[in-house]
Amino acid sequence: MTEFSGLGLIEPLLRAVAEEGYQTATPIQAGAIPVLLEGRDVLGLAQTGTGKTAAFTLPILQRLFQNKKRVQAKAPRTLILTPTRELALQIGESFRTYGRHLPIRRTVIHGGVGQSPQVAALARGTDVLVATPGRLLDLMAQKQCVLDQVEIFVLDEADRMLDMGFIRDVRKVVAVLPKQRQTLLFSATMPEAVVELAHSILTDAERIEVAPQSTTVERIAQRVLFVDRADKRRLLADLLQEGAMERTIVFARTKHGADRIADHLKKAGVPADAIHGDKSQSARVRALESFRSGDLKALVATDIAARGIDIDGITHVINFDLPNEPESYVHRIGRTARAGTDGSAVSFCDAEEVAYLKAIEKTIRQPVPADHDHPYHASVVAAIHASSAKPPKPAPKQPRPGRGQPQQQPGGGKPQGQRAQAPKAQSAKPQAPQGARVAGATGDQPLKAKVSANQQNRHNRRPAPHGGQPGGNKRSAA
């Protein structure tokens, strides 16, 4: 394990890290911080919970401090682009926490709130700007923000940018950035569009890959409950009324579905709230704070809204609706089993979701154990899953008599001189949705990894998620 004191960080940063109770760096921090301090571009492949925010926050603070410049109005020196409001706020908080002993100004801008305070902050000048794409482009169009002084550009959660349809906005932002800059791109997965984007914005980048998603999956106790769709909400309420589920995220496929689930739980006496893109920013912040403080037992979320949630102590994840993309399943259940702890993930599967479950099992390379011991067990759905939807073997086709073919024998027997052969049964095993990859697999990417052997050895250890450290009493920055 690598101590922060050995990564080349200056004393004010080491002091701030120590004040947060951290001494040992996670693999992504140990790999990225020295490279970023050298001014190199970095492609970081790491999922949420590996400490990647501190991996770029600390070296950025140090470089800005060591290369002192007077900030100009409306012209940030560092731009961090992130897909969600929640993640933007968390990154801004990270800069506040680790930069408390440095004279570095930071500003966070995002939609869902009035722009006047954000415009005023930009006018005063800022070293670090954390932004979501939509609000940034709006302020750029109003000439309230210019990017010609950006020295460091960070694109965080690049794959989620793609999922949310922000790649075109990202390219608009990149087009006006200075050519001479340091660029960091972080992503949990590398779909083709992200690979193309990485090639277009990175120069001689160091690729640092840690925390394959399958490793996270192995630390989580998973189970699937087969249930008819009509019984799902009653089953959920029963589970959440158990004492073991103390702090739970429930995933729904749609915003409307999330609201209906939260309403049902409230009526059943379970403290719950929903979070999704249609909620106002104040409502989202209020729900997150209530969940973080323990006032809410369950937070019902859609995939996009939950991507920015980074809360320790989540004991359970429940997939009320199975995702149709296997990689989303891995992202979802990764909300638990953080800080080196174990976690539990429960998935509901109805008849229409069996194919999704099979695709998930193929992606994580292991079956999800089935729990039949609940009052709403749907044996028909379980049977469909167990059979893998294999069709019965077809009856052998009888050859038609014709030139050069032996005549069929009376009574349906096989032709003389030929042995009947049963055709091979073909499996109708459901396939993963088109484009799905094994979670964490990046071997098809042309960008070559340049991590040293020592770094690789560190990466092979189980990484500490955001805000914690596996084993012992020391914690790692997140």
C-alpha positions as CSV (number, residue, x, y, z in Angstrom):
1,M,0.0,0.0,0.0
2,T,1.2,3.5,-0.8
3,E,1.2,6.3,1.8
4,F,0.1,9.8,0.6
5,S,3.4,11.1,2.0
6,G,5.2,9.2,-0.7
7,L,3.3,10.6,-3.7
8,G,5.0,14.0,-3.9
9,L,2.1,16.1,-2.5
10,I,2.9,19.4,-0.8
11,E,2.4,19.8,3.0
12,P,-0.9,21.8,2.9
13,L,-2.5,19.0,0.9
14,L,-1.0,16.2,3.1
15,R,-2.3,18.1,6.2
16,A,-5.8,18.3,4.7
17,V,-5.8,14.6,3.8
18,A,-4.6,13.7,7.3
19,E,-7.4,15.9,8.8
20,E,-9.9,13.8,6.9
21,G,-8.4,10.7,8.5
22,Y,-6.7,9.3,5.4
23,Q,-3.2,7.9,5.2
24,T,-3.1,5.3,2.5
25,A,-3.9,6.0,-1.1
26,T,-6.2,3.8,-3.2
27,P,-4.7,2.2,-6.4
28,I,-6.2,4.9,-8.7
29,Q,-4.8,7.6,-6.4
30,A,-1.4,6.0,-6.2
31,G,-1.3,5.5,-10.0
32,A,-2.7,8.8,-11.1
33,I,-1.3,11.5,-8.7
34,P,2.4,11.2,-9.6
35,V,1.5,11.2,-13.3
36,L,-0.8,14.2,-13.0
37,L,1.8,16.1,-11.0
38,E,4.1,15.7,-14.0
39,G,1.6,17.4,-16.2
40,R,0.8,14.3,-18.3
41,D,-2.6,13.4,-19.8
42,V,-4.4,10.5,-18.1
43,L,-7.1,8.0,-19.2
44,G,-8.5,6.6,-16.0
45,L,-10.7,3.5,-16.0
46,A,-12.3,3.4,-12.6
47,Q,-15.8,3.1,-11.3
48,T,-17.3,5.3,-8.6
49,G,-16.1,4.3,-5.2
50,T,-12.4,3.9,-6.0
51,G,-11.3,7.3,-4.8
52,K,-10.9,8.8,-8.3
53,T,-12.2,12.2,-7.3
54,A,-9.3,12.7,-4.9
55,A,-7.0,11.2,-7.5
56,F,-7.5,14.3,-9.7
57,T,-8.5,16.9,-7.0
58,L,-5.2,16.7,-5.1
59,P,-2.8,17.1,-8.1
60,I,-4.9,19.8,-9.6
61,L,-4.8,21.8,-6.4
62,Q,-1.1,21.4,-6.2
63,R,-0.4,22.4,-9.8
64,L,-2.6,25.5,-9.5
65,F,-0.9,26.6,-6.3
66,Q,2.6,26.0,-7.6
67,N,1.9,27.8,-10.9
68,K,0.3,30.9,-9.3
69,K,-1.6,33.2,-11.6
70,R,-4.1,36.0,-11.0
71,V,-7.5,34.7,-11.9
72,Q,-9.4,36.6,-14.6
73,A,-13.1,37.4,-14.5
74,K,-15.3,34.7,-16.2
75,A,-12.1,32.7,-17.2
76,P,-11.5,29.6,-15.1
77,R,-8.0,28.0,-15.1
78,T,-9.4,24.5,-14.6
79,L,-12.7,23.0,-16.0
80,I,-14.2,19.8,-14.7
81,L,-17.2,18.6,-16.7
82,T,-19.5,16.1,-15.1
83,P,-22.9,14.7,-16.2
84,T,-25.0,15.2,-13.1
85,R,-25.7,18.0,-10.6
86,E,-25.1,15.7,-7.6
87,L,-21.7,14.7,-8.9
88,A,-20.8,18.3,-9.6
89,L,-21.6,19.3,-6.1
90,Q,-19.6,16.4,-4.6
91,I,-16.5,17.3,-6.7
92,G,-16.9,20.9,-5.6
93,E,-17.0,19.7,-2.0
94,S,-13.8,17.6,-2.6
95,F,-12.0,20.8,-3.7
96,R,-13.2,22.6,-0.7
97,T,-12.1,19.8,1.6
98,Y,-8.6,19.2,0.3
99,G,-7.9,22.8,-0.7
100,R,-8.8,24.3,2.7
101,H,-5.2,25.3,3.3
102,L,-4.6,26.8,-0.1
103,P,-5.9,30.1,-1.7
104,I,-7.7,28.3,-4.5
105,R,-11.1,29.5,-5.6
106,R,-13.7,27.1,-6.8
107,T,-17.2,27.5,-8.4
108,V,-19.9,24.9,-9.2
109,I,-22.5,25.6,-11.9
110,H,-25.4,23.4,-12.8
111,G,-29.0,23.6,-13.9
112,G,-32.1,23.3,-11.8
113,V,-31.3,26.5,-9.9
114,G,-31.1,30.2,-10.7
115,Q,-28.0,31.3,-12.6
116,S,-27.5,34.7,-10.9
117,P,-25.2,33.5,-8.1
118,Q,-23.2,31.4,-10.5
119,V,-22.8,34.3,-12.9
120,A,-21.6,36.5,-10.0
121,A,-19.1,33.8,-8.8
122,L,-17.7,33.6,-12.4
123,A,-17.4,37.4,-12.6
124,R,-15.3,37.4,-9.4
125,G,-12.9,35.0,-11.0
126,T,-12.3,31.3,-10.2
127,D,-9.4,28.8,-10.4
128,V,-11.6,25.7,-10.6
129,L,-14.9,25.5,-12.4
130,V,-17.0,22.3,-11.9
131,A,-19.9,22.3,-14.4
132,T,-22.6,20.2,-16.0
133,P,-22.7,20.6,-19.8
134,G,-26.1,22.3,-20.3
135,R,-25.6,25.2,-17.8
136,L,-22.0,25.7,-19.0
137,L,-23.1,26.1,-22.6
138,D,-25.9,28.4,-21.6
139,L,-23.4,30.7,-19.8
140,M,-20.9,30.5,-22.6
141,A,-23.6,31.6,-25.1
142,Q,-24.4,34.5,-22.8
143,K,-20.7,35.4,-22.7
144,Q,-20.7,34.9,-18.9
145,C,-18.0,32.3,-19.1
146,V,-15.0,32.0,-21.5
147,L,-12.6,29.0,-21.6
148,D,-9.6,30.4,-23.3
149,Q,-7.5,30.4,-20.1
150,V,-8.2,26.7,-19.2
151,E,-5.0,24.9,-18.3
152,I,-6.5,21.6,-17.0
153,F,-9.6,19.9,-18.4
154,V,-11.2,17.0,-16.7
155,L,-14.0,14.9,-18.3
156,D,-15.5,12.8,-15.5
157,E,-17.9,9.9,-16.0
158,A,-17.4,9.9,-19.8
159,D,-19.5,6.8,-20.4
160,R,-22.4,8.4,-18.5
161,M,-22.1,11.5,-20.6
162,L,-22.6,9.2,-23.6
163,D,-25.6,7.5,-22.0
164,M,-27.2,10.9,-21.2
165,G,-26.7,12.2,-24.7
166,F,-24.1,14.8,-23.7
167,I,-21.3,13.8,-26.1
168,R,-22.2,16.4,-28.6
169,D,-22.2,19.1,-25.9
170,V,-18.8,17.8,-24.7
171,R,-17.4,18.2,-28.2
172,K,-18.7,21.8,-28.3
173,V,-16.9,22.6,-25.1
174,V,-13.7,20.9,-26.2
175,A,-13.7,22.8,-29.5
176,V,-13.1,26.1,-27.7
177,L,-10.5,24.9,-25.2
178,P,-6.9,25.9,-25.7
179,K,-4.9,23.3,-27.6
180,Q,-2.1,23.5,-25.0
181,R,-3.6,22.0,-21.9
182,Q,-3.5,18.9,-19.6
183,T,-6.5,16.6,-20.1
184,L,-7.9,13.9,-17.9
185,L,-10.7,11.5,-18.9
186,F,-12.3,9.2,-16.4
187,S,-14.8,6.5,-17.3
188,A,-16.1,3.2,-15.8
189,T,-16.5,1.6,-19.2
190,M,-15.1,2.2,-22.7
191,P,-17.8,2.0,-25.3
192,E,-16.7,2.9,-28.9
193,A,-17.9,6.5,-28.7
194,V,-15.8,7.1,-25.6
195,V,-12.8,5.5,-27.2
196,E,-13.1,7.9,-30.2
197,L,-13.5,10.8,-27.8
198,A,-10.5,9.8,-25.8
199,H,-8.3,9.7,-28.9
200,S,-9.5,13.1,-30.0
201,I,-8.8,15.0,-26.8
202,L,-5.9,13.1,-25.1
203,T,-2.2,13.4,-26.1
204,D,0.2,10.6,-25.2
205,A,-2.0,9.7,-22.3
206,E,-1.1,7.4,-19.4
207,R,-3.8,4.8,-19.1
208,I,-4.5,3.7,-15.5
209,E,-7.0,1.0,-15.0
210,V,-8.1,-0.3,-11.7
211,A,-11.1,-1.9,-9.9
212,P,-12.6,-4.1,-12.6
213,Q,-16.3,-4.2,-12.0
214,S,-16.4,-7.9,-11.6
215,T,-14.1,-7.5,-8.5
216,T,-16.8,-5.3,-6.9
217,V,-19.5,-7.8,-7.8
218,E,-17.6,-10.6,-6.0
219,R,-17.8,-8.7,-2.7
220,I,-21.6,-8.4,-2.9
221,A,-24.0,-11.0,-1.7
222,Q,-26.5,-11.2,-4.6
223,R,-29.8,-12.9,-4.9
224,V,-32.8,-12.8,-7.2
225,L,-36.4,-13.2,-6.2
226,F,-38.8,-14.4,-8.9
227,V,-42.1,-12.5,-8.6
228,D,-45.1,-11.5,-10.7
229,R,-45.0,-7.8,-11.6
230,A,-48.3,-7.2,-9.7
231,D,-46.7,-8.4,-6.5
232,K,-43.4,-6.4,-6.7
233,R,-44.4,-3.4,-4.5
234,R,-45.8,-5.6,-1.8
235,L,-42.7,-7.7,-1.8
236,L,-40.5,-4.5,-1.6
237,A,-42.4,-3.2,1.4
238,D,-42.1,-6.5,3.2
239,L,-38.4,-6.6,2.7
240,L,-37.8,-3.0,3.8
241,Q,-39.7,-3.6,7.0
242,E,-37.1,-6.1,8.0
243,G,-34.5,-4.7,10.4
244,A,-31.5,-5.8,8.3
245,M,-32.2,-3.3,5.5
246,E,-31.0,-0.1,7.2
247,R,-30.1,2.2,4.3
248,T,-31.2,1.0,0.9
249,I,-31.2,2.3,-2.7
250,V,-34.1,1.0,-4.8
251,F,-33.7,1.2,-8.6
252,A,-36.6,1.8,-10.9
253,R,-36.6,1.9,-14.6
254,T,-38.6,5.1,-15.1
255,K,-39.2,8.4,-13.2
256,H,-42.9,7.8,-12.9
257,G,-42.2,4.3,-11.6
258,A,-39.8,5.7,-9.0
259,D,-42.5,8.1,-7.7
260,R,-45.1,5.3,-7.5
261,I,-42.7,3.1,-5.6
262,A,-41.8,5.8,-3.1
263,D,-45.5,6.6,-2.5
264,H,-46.3,3.0,-1.9
265,L,-43.5,2.7,0.6
266,K,-44.6,5.8,2.5
267,K,-48.2,4.4,2.8
268,A,-46.7,1.1,4.1
269,G,-44.8,3.0,6.8
270,V,-41.4,2.9,5.3
271,P,-39.6,6.3,5.2
272,A,-38.7,6.8,1.5
273,D,-38.4,9.3,-1.2
274,A,-37.6,9.4,-4.9
275,I,-34.8,11.1,-6.8
276,H,-34.8,11.6,-10.6
277,G,-34.3,14.2,-13.3
278,D,-37.8,15.7,-13.0
279,K,-37.3,16.6,-9.4
280,S,-36.2,20.1,-8.6
281,Q,-32.7,20.6,-7.4
282,S,-33.8,21.6,-3.9
283,A,-36.0,18.4,-3.7
284,R,-33.1,16.2,-4.8
285,V,-30.7,17.8,-2.3
286,R,-33.3,17.5,0.4
287,A,-33.8,13.8,-0.4
288,L,-30.1,13.0,-0.5
289,E,-29.5,14.8,2.8
290,S,-32.3,12.9,4.5
291,F,-31.0,9.6,3.1
292,R,-27.5,10.4,4.2
293,S,-28.6,11.4,7.8
294,G,-30.7,8.2,8.1
295,D,-34.1,9.9,8.2
296,L,-34.9,8.0,5.0
297,K,-34.6,4.2,5.0
298,A,-35.0,3.9,1.2
299,L,-34.1,6.1,-1.7
300,V,-35.8,5.2,-4.9
301,A,-33.8,6.3,-7.9
302,T,-33.4,6.0,-11.7
303,D,-30.0,5.0,-13.1
304,I,-29.1,8.5,-14.2
305,A,-30.0,10.2,-10.9
306,A,-28.1,7.6,-8.9
307,R,-24.9,7.8,-10.8
308,G,-23.8,10.8,-8.8
309,I,-24.8,9.4,-5.4
310,D,-21.7,8.7,-3.3
311,I,-22.9,7.8,0.2
312,D,-21.1,5.4,2.6
313,G,-23.0,2.9,4.7
314,I,-25.5,1.7,2.1
315,T,-26.4,-1.8,3.3
316,H,-28.6,-2.9,0.4
317,V,-29.4,-2.3,-3.2
318,I,-32.7,-3.5,-4.6
319,N,-33.3,-3.8,-8.3
320,F,-37.1,-3.3,-8.4
321,D,-36.8,-3.3,-12.2
322,L,-33.9,-5.2,-13.8
323,P,-31.9,-3.0,-16.2
324,N,-31.9,-3.9,-19.9
325,E,-28.2,-3.2,-20.0
326,P,-26.0,-5.6,-18.0
327,E,-23.4,-3.0,-17.2
328,S,-26.0,-0.9,-15.5
329,Y,-26.6,-3.8,-13.1
330,V,-22.9,-3.7,-12.1
331,H,-23.1,0.1,-11.6
332,R,-26.2,-0.2,-9.5
333,I,-25.0,-2.8,-7.1
334,G,-21.7,-1.1,-6.7
335,R,-23.5,1.5,-4.6
336,T,-23.0,-1.0,-1.7
337,A,-19.9,-3.0,-0.6
338,R,-17.9,0.2,-0.3
339,A,-15.0,1.1,1.9
340,G,-13.9,-2.5,2.0
341,T,-17.2,-3.7,3.5
342,D,-19.6,-6.3,2.3
343,G,-22.9,-5.5,0.8
344,S,-26.2,-7.1,-0.4
345,A,-28.0,-6.8,-3.7
346,V,-31.5,-8.1,-4.2
347,S,-33.1,-8.2,-7.7
348,F,-36.8,-8.7,-8.6
349,C,-37.4,-10.7,-11.8
350,D,-40.7,-11.0,-13.5
351,A,-41.6,-13.0,-16.6
352,E,-40.6,-10.2,-19.0
353,E,-37.2,-9.7,-17.3
354,V,-35.8,-13.2,-17.6
355,A,-33.8,-12.4,-20.7
356,Y,-32.3,-9.4,-18.8
357,L,-31.3,-11.7,-15.9
358,K,-29.6,-14.2,-18.3
359,A,-27.7,-11.3,-19.9
360,I,-26.6,-10.0,-16.5
361,E,-25.4,-13.5,-15.5
362,K,-23.4,-13.8,-18.7
363,T,-21.8,-10.4,-18.1
364,I,-20.8,-11.0,-14.5
365,R,-19.8,-14.6,-15.4
366,Q,-21.7,-16.2,-12.6
367,P,-25.3,-17.1,-11.8
368,V,-27.3,-15.0,-9.4
369,P,-28.5,-17.2,-6.6
370,A,-32.3,-17.6,-6.5
371,D,-34.2,-17.1,-3.3
372,H,-37.5,-19.0,-3.5
373,D,-38.3,-18.5,0.2
374,H,-40.6,-15.5,0.1
375,P,-44.4,-15.3,0.1
376,Y,-44.6,-13.9,-3.4
377,H,-42.5,-16.5,-5.2
378,A,-43.5,-17.0,-8.8
379,S,-42.7,-20.6,-9.7
380,V,-43.6,-20.1,-13.3
381,V,-41.0,-17.3,-13.7
382,A,-38.4,-19.4,-11.9
383,A,-39.1,-22.3,-14.3
384,I,-38.7,-20.1,-17.3
385,H,-35.3,-19.0,-16.0
386,A,-34.2,-22.5,-15.1
387,S,-35.1,-23.8,-18.5
388,S,-33.1,-21.1,-20.2
389,A,-36.0,-21.0,-22.7
390,K,-34.7,-24.0,-24.6
391,P,-37.2,-25.3,-27.2
392,P,-38.1,-29.0,-27.4
393,K,-36.1,-31.1,-29.8
394,P,-37.8,-31.1,-33.2
395,A,-38.9,-34.4,-34.7
396,P,-36.5,-35.8,-37.4
397,K,-37.5,-34.7,-40.8
398,Q,-38.5,-37.5,-43.2
399,P,-36.8,-37.3,-46.6
400,R,-39.1,-36.9,-49.6
401,P,-38.9,-39.6,-52.2
402,G,-37.2,-38.4,-55.3
403,R,-34.5,-39.2,-57.8
404,G,-31.5,-40.7,-56.1
405,Q,-33.3,-41.0,-52.8
406,P,-34.4,-44.2,-51.2
407,Q,-38.2,-44.8,-50.8
408,Q,-39.8,-44.4,-47.4
409,Q,-40.7,-47.7,-45.9
410,P,-44.3,-48.5,-45.1
411,G,-45.4,-47.6,-41.5
412,G,-43.0,-44.6,-41.3
413,G,-39.8,-46.6,-40.8
414,K,-36.5,-45.2,-41.9
415,P,-35.3,-45.8,-45.5
416,Q,-33.4,-48.9,-46.2
417,G,-29.6,-48.5,-46.0
418,Q,-29.8,-45.3,-44.0
419,R,-29.5,-44.6,-40.3
420,A,-31.9,-42.0,-38.9
421,Q,-30.0,-39.2,-37.2
422,A,-31.7,-36.8,-34.7
423,P,-30.9,-33.2,-35.4
424,K,-29.0,-31.3,-32.8
425,A,-31.1,-29.2,-30.5
426,Q,-30.2,-25.5,-30.7
427,S,-30.1,-23.5,-27.6
428,A,-32.3,-20.4,-27.5
429,K,-30.3,-19.0,-24.6
430,P,-31.1,-15.2,-24.3
431,Q,-28.2,-13.0,-25.4
432,A,-27.0,-9.9,-23.8
433,P,-28.3,-6.7,-25.4
434,Q,-26.4,-5.6,-28.5
435,G,-23.3,-3.7,-27.5
436,A,-23.1,-5.1,-24.0
437,R,-19.6,-6.0,-22.8
438,V,-18.3,-7.9,-19.9
439,A,-18.0,-5.4,-17.1
440,G,-14.5,-4.0,-16.7
441,A,-13.3,-5.5,-20.0
442,T,-11.2,-3.1,-22.0
443,G,-9.0,-5.4,-23.9
444,D,-10.4,-4.2,-27.2
445,Q,-9.2,-0.7,-26.7
446,P,-6.3,0.6,-28.8
447,L,-4.9,2.9,-26.1
448,K,-2.0,1.1,-24.5
449,A,-1.7,0.8,-20.8
450,K,1.5,2.3,-19.4
451,V,1.1,1.6,-15.8
452,S,4.3,0.4,-14.2
453,A,4.7,-3.1,-12.8
454,N,4.6,-1.7,-9.2
455,Q,1.4,0.2,-10.0
456,Q,-0.1,-2.9,-11.5
457,N,0.7,-4.8,-8.4
458,R,-1.0,-2.2,-6.3
459,H,-4.0,-2.3,-8.7
460,N,-4.4,-6.0,-8.3
461,R,-5.1,-5.5,-4.6
462,R,-8.7,-4.9,-3.7
463,P,-9.2,-1.1,-4.1
464,A,-10.7,1.0,-1.3
465,P,-13.9,2.7,-2.4
466,H,-14.7,6.3,-2.1
467,G,-14.2,7.3,1.5
468,G,-12.7,4.2,3.0
469,Q,-9.9,1.7,3.2
470,P,-10.0,-2.1,3.1
471,G,-8.9,-3.6,6.4
472,G,-7.1,-2.0,9.3
473,N,-7.8,1.4,10.9
474,K,-6.4,3.6,8.1
475,R,-8.7,5.1,5.6
476,S,-8.1,6.3,2.0
477,A,-9.1,9.6,0.5
478,A,-12.1,9.6,-1.7
